[in-house]
Amino acid sequence: MSAPVLTSLDIRLIAVDMDGTLLDEHGRVPEDLWPLLDRLRERGIVFAPSSGRQYATLRREFGGHGDDMVFIAENGTYVVRDDEELSSDVMDRSVVREVVALARTLTHDVGVVLCGKRSAYIERTDEAFRAEADRYYARLDEVADLDEVEDDILKIAVFDFADAETTTAPALARFAASHQVVVSGAHWVDIMNPGVNKGRALRRLQEALGITAAQTMAFGDYLNDLEMMDAAEHSYAMANAHADVVARARHRAPSNREHGVIRVIEGLLGG
């Protein structure tokens, strides 16, 4: 599907996934984004990174550029602007313990991260798993027992060293009747409260800002971006996106390797 004539659109909010979408093939924010953010601010357009990553990690990625930015973190369970919580969705402690207990019984190679408001927590500390967790969690505490963590838990993330969609996701399917079980990447499965997703968070943000779906643009590449596609009238699947995202989005963007998000937004701003 071809893209609309962007310069004629009244866009007020842009929600952007990170991995596989905004970030390049090296996992970095393209340098061309920084001057683009200044142009968006001048136009009064809110730029909202929307990710399975924790808030602290997203805030670190953007540094001073994120001072007045809205962050949709932890797959929509935590929305923050200027370090002020706009919304959150905390899991019941008994469910957290159930998921941790089941994950400990899995015979394939997995690691569990409890994602809290203050920090993320792991009890598996080997170098291989710690390296994967460090990529996504700027605040990461090692604990002796995940059951003893005292924090509001927003999400449980399970890392699968093989293929999350075919191994860990089916193993956690028993929780799907009461909670969100989402494959958020090739190796990650996230468990959250029912009804929680990036799309719900985006709709809440639209209501708070007085912005409509018709004034919203969204970019994504993976399964945890599906509801976000629905919440934005101008939804873009990256060229490298999962087939289900391509089917759900209204438009296509060049791949993250080609800095597709930036290219589309430049078209919106007129070059």
PERAWO-V42631 format. One line per field, one symbol per residue. phi: phi as a letter, one per 40 degrees, with the letter a starting at -180 (. if undefined). A space follows every 50 residues. Layout:
phi->???
//
This chain:
phi->.ccccccccbcbabbbcccgbcccccgbcccccdcccccccccgccbbdb acccddccccdbfcccdbccbcbffgcabbbfgbccaaaccccccdcccc ccdccccccbbbbcbbccabbbbcbccccdcccccbbcbabcbcaccccb acccabbbcbcbbccbbcdccccccccbacbbcbacbbbbbbccgcaccc cccccdcccgbcccbbbbbabbccbdccdccbcbbbcccccddccdcccc bbbdccccfddccccdcccgh
//
